[in-house]
Amino acid sequence: MSILVRFPPAPGTTTEQYDESLRRLEESGDFPPDGLEYHVAFVSGGDLRVSEIWDSREQMEAFGQRLMPLLAEMGINLAGEPEILEVHNIIKR
């Protein structure tokens, strides 16, 4: 069963920091990770937000173990735990 993960905003995080973290992940070969179906980054209410669809919670958590040290190194702190929802249906064009 796929899951939708909605990450809370990381206060003060800029799109430049996001772009740099993505660049580092891609250079290390860690992005896109196994099991990630969609990754969407957007700004809402002045805060950078990220939502993802994963094949499984286990794959998302495995990637999180590699991602969190990188975010900490860059001074990016999430505002809390992600919201995780089971996906009922996905329609692609």
MIDOSE-1310 file (N, C-alpha, C; in nm, 2 decimals, decimal comma, always signed):
residues 93
msil	+0,08/-0,12/+0,00/+0,00/+0,00/+0,00/+0,09/+0,12/+0,00; +0,07/+0,21/-0,09/+0,14/+0,34/-0,10/+0,10/+0,43/+0,01; +0,19/+0,52/+0,05/+0,16/+0,62/+0,15/+0,19/+0,76/+0,10; +0,12/+0,86/+0,15/+0,14/+1,00/+0,12/+0,21/+1,05/+0,25
vrfp	+0,32/+1,12/+0,23/+0,39/+1,18/+0,34/+0,39/+1,33/+0,32; +0,34/+1,40/+0,42/+0,34/+1,55/+0,42/+0,43/+1,60/+0,53; +0,54/+1,66/+0,49/+0,64/+1,70/+0,59/+0,60/+1,84/+0,64; +0,61/+1,86/+0,77/+0,58/+2,00/+0,82/+0,69/+2,10/+0,77
papg	+0,65/+2,22/+0,77/+0,75/+2,32/+0,72/+0,87/+2,33/+0,81; +0,98/+2,35/+0,75/+1,10/+2,37/+0,83/+1,12/+2,52/+0,84; +1,09/+2,58/+0,95/+1,09/+2,73/+0,96/+1,22/+2,79/+0,91; +1,20/+2,89/+0,83/+1,32/+2,97/+0,78/+1,40/+2,90/+0,67
ttte	+1,36/+2,78/+0,63/+1,43/+2,71/+0,52/+1,40/+2,78/+0,39; +1,51/+2,80/+0,31/+1,49/+2,87/+0,19/+1,49/+2,77/+0,07; +1,44/+2,82/-0,04/+1,45/+2,73/-0,16/+1,59/+2,71/-0,20; +1,68/+2,80/-0,17/+1,82/+2,78/-0,20/+1,88/+2,66/-0,12
qyde	+1,84/+2,66/+0,01/+1,89/+2,55/+0,09/+1,83/+2,41/+0,04; +1,70/+2,42/+0,00/+1,64/+2,30/-0,05/+1,72/+2,25/-0,18; +1,74/+2,35/-0,27/+1,81/+2,31/-0,39/+1,95/+2,25/-0,36; +2,02/+2,31/-0,26/+2,15/+2,26/-0,23/+2,14/+2,12/-0,17
slrr	+2,04/+2,09/-0,08/+2,03/+1,96/-0,02/+2,00/+1,86/-0,13; +1,91/+1,89/-0,23/+1,88/+1,80/-0,34/+2,01/+1,78/-0,42; +2,08/+1,88/-0,45/+2,21/+1,86/-0,53/+2,30/+1,76/-0,46; +2,32/+1,78/-0,32/+2,41/+1,69/-0,25/+2,35/+1,55/-0,25
lees	+2,22/+1,53/-0,24/+2,17/+1,39/-0,24/+2,19/+1,33/-0,38; +2,17/+1,41/-0,48/+2,18/+1,35/-0,62/+2,33/+1,32/-0,64; +2,42/+1,40/-0,60/+2,57/+1,37/-0,61/+2,61/+1,25/-0,54; +2,55/+1,22/-0,42/+2,59/+1,11/-0,34/+2,52/+0,98/-0,40
gdfp	+2,43/+0,99/-0,49/+2,36/+0,88/-0,55/+2,24/+0,84/-0,46; +2,20/+0,92/-0,36/+2,09/+0,89/-0,27/+1,95/+0,95/-0,32; +1,95/+1,01/-0,44/+1,82/+1,06/-0,49/+1,81/+1,04/-0,63; +1,70/+0,99/-0,68/+1,58/+0,96/-0,60/+1,60/+0,82/-0,54
pdgl	+1,55/+0,80/-0,41/+1,57/+0,68/-0,34/+1,47/+0,57/-0,39; +1,51/+0,45/-0,36/+1,42/+0,34/-0,39/+1,29/+0,35/-0,32; +1,18/+0,34/-0,39/+1,05/+0,34/-0,33/+0,98/+0,48/-0,34; +1,05/+0,58/-0,38/+0,99/+0,71/-0,39/+0,92/+0,72/-0,53
eyhv	+0,79/+0,74/-0,53/+0,71/+0,76/-0,65/+0,70/+0,90/-0,70; +0,67/+0,99/-0,60/+0,66/+1,14/-0,64/+0,72/+1,22/-0,52; +0,78/+1,33/-0,56/+0,84/+1,43/-0,47/+0,80/+1,56/-0,52; +0,73/+1,64/-0,43/+0,68/+1,77/-0,47/+0,72/+1,87/-0,36
afvs	+0,80/+1,98/-0,40/+0,84/+2,08/-0,31/+0,76/+2,21/-0,36; +0,71/+2,28/-0,26/+0,64/+2,40/-0,29/+0,64/+2,50/-0,17; +0,61/+2,63/-0,20/+0,60/+2,73/-0,09/+0,45/+2,76/-0,07; +0,42/+2,75/+0,06/+0,28/+2,78/+0,11/+0,29/+2,87/+0,23
ggdl	+0,23/+2,98/+0,23/+0,23/+3,07/+0,34/+0,37/+3,12/+0,38; +0,46/+3,12/+0,28/+0,59/+3,17/+0,30/+0,69/+3,06/+0,35; +0,63/+2,94/+0,37/+0,71/+2,82/+0,42/+0,73/+2,72/+0,31; +0,86/+2,67/+0,30/+0,89/+2,56/+0,21/+0,82/+2,43/+0,26
rvse	+0,75/+2,36/+0,18/+0,68/+2,24/+0,21/+0,72/+2,13/+0,12; +0,72/+2,00/+0,16/+0,75/+1,89/+0,08/+0,64/+1,78/+0,10; +0,59/+1,73/+0,00/+0,50/+1,61/+0,01/+0,55/+1,50/-0,09; +0,54/+1,38/-0,05/+0,59/+1,27/-0,13/+0,49/+1,15/-0,12
iwds	+0,50/+1,07/-0,23/+0,43/+0,94/-0,23/+0,54/+0,83/-0,24; +0,52/+0,74/-0,14/+0,62/+0,63/-0,13/+0,55/+0,49/-0,15; +0,62/+0,40/-0,20/+0,57/+0,26/-0,21/+0,54/+0,20/-0,07; +0,62/+0,23/+0,03/+0,60/+0,18/+0,16/+0,66/+0,27/+0,27
reqm	+0,61/+0,26/+0,39/+0,66/+0,33/+0,50/+0,81/+0,29/+0,53; +0,84/+0,16/+0,52/+0,97/+0,11/+0,54/+1,08/+0,18/+0,45; +1,04/+0,20/+0,33/+1,14/+0,26/+0,23/+1,15/+0,41/+0,27; +1,05/+0,47/+0,31/+1,05/+0,61/+0,35/+1,14/+0,63/+0,47
eafg	+1,12/+0,54/+0,57/+1,20/+0,55/+0,69/+1,35/+0,52/+0,67; +1,38/+0,42/+0,58/+1,52/+0,39/+0,54/+1,59/+0,51/+0,48; +1,52/+0,58/+0,39/+1,58/+0,70/+0,33/+1,59/+0,81/+0,44; +1,50/+0,82/+0,53/+1,50/+0,92/+0,63/+1,63/+0,91/+0,72
qrlm	+1,68/+0,79/+0,74/+1,80/+0,76/+0,81/+1,92/+0,82/+0,74; +1,92/+0,83/+0,61/+2,03/+0,89/+0,54/+2,00/+1,04/+0,52; +1,88/+1,08/+0,51/+1,84/+1,22/+0,48/+1,87/+1,31/+0,61; +1,82/+1,27/+0,72/+1,82/+1,35/+0,84/+1,96/+1,41/+0,88
plla	+2,07/+1,32/+0,87/+2,20/+1,38/+0,90/+2,24/+1,49/+0,80; +2,20/+1,48/+0,68/+2,23/+1,58/+0,58/+2,16/+1,71/+0,61; +2,03/+1,70/+0,65/+1,95/+1,82/+0,68/+2,01/+1,89/+0,80; +2,05/+1,81/+0,90/+2,11/+1,86/+1,03/+2,24/+1,93/+0,99
emgi	+2,32/+1,88/+0,91/+2,45/+1,94/+0,86/+2,42/+2,07/+0,80; +2,31/+2,08/+0,73/+2,28/+2,21/+0,66/+2,20/+2,31/+0,75; +2,17/+2,27/+0,87/+2,10/+2,36/+0,96/+1,95/+2,36/+0,93; +1,89/+2,25/+0,87/+1,75/+2,25/+0,84/+1,69/+2,16/+0,94
nlag	+1,59/+2,21/+1,01/+1,52/+2,14/+1,12/+1,37/+2,14/+1,08; +1,31/+2,02/+1,08/+1,17/+2,01/+1,06/+1,09/+2,05/+1,18; +0,97/+2,10/+1,16/+0,89/+2,15/+1,27/+0,82/+2,04/+1,35; +0,83/+1,92/+1,31/+0,77/+1,81/+1,37/+0,77/+1,68/+1,29
epei	+0,70/+1,58/+1,33/+0,69/+1,46/+1,26/+0,61/+1,47/+1,14; +0,64/+1,40/+1,03/+0,56/+1,40/+0,91/+0,42/+1,34/+0,93; +0,32/+1,39/+0,85/+0,19/+1,33/+0,85/+0,20/+1,22/+0,75; +0,15/+1,10/+0,78/+0,16/+0,98/+0,69/+0,02/+0,93/+0,68
levh	-0,02/+0,92/+0,55/-0,16/+0,88/+0,51/-0,15/+0,76/+0,41; -0,24/+0,67/+0,43/-0,25/+0,56/+0,33/-0,32/+0,61/+0,20; -0,26/+0,58/+0,09/-0,32/+0,62/-0,04/-0,43/+0,53/-0,09; -0,54/+0,58/-0,12/-0,65/+0,50/-0,17/-0,64/+0,48/-0,32
niik	-0,60/+0,58/-0,39/-0,60/+0,57/-0,54/-0,50/+0,68/-0,59; -0,43/+0,64/-0,70/-0,35/+0,74/-0,77/-0,39/+0,73/-0,92; -0,41/+0,85/-0,97/-0,44/+0,86/-1,12/-0,33/+0,94/-1,18; -0,27/+0,89/-1,28/-0,16/+0,96/-1,36/-0,22/+0,99/-1,50
r	-0,17/+1,10/-1,55/-0,22/+1,13/-1,69/-0,13/+1,06/-1,78
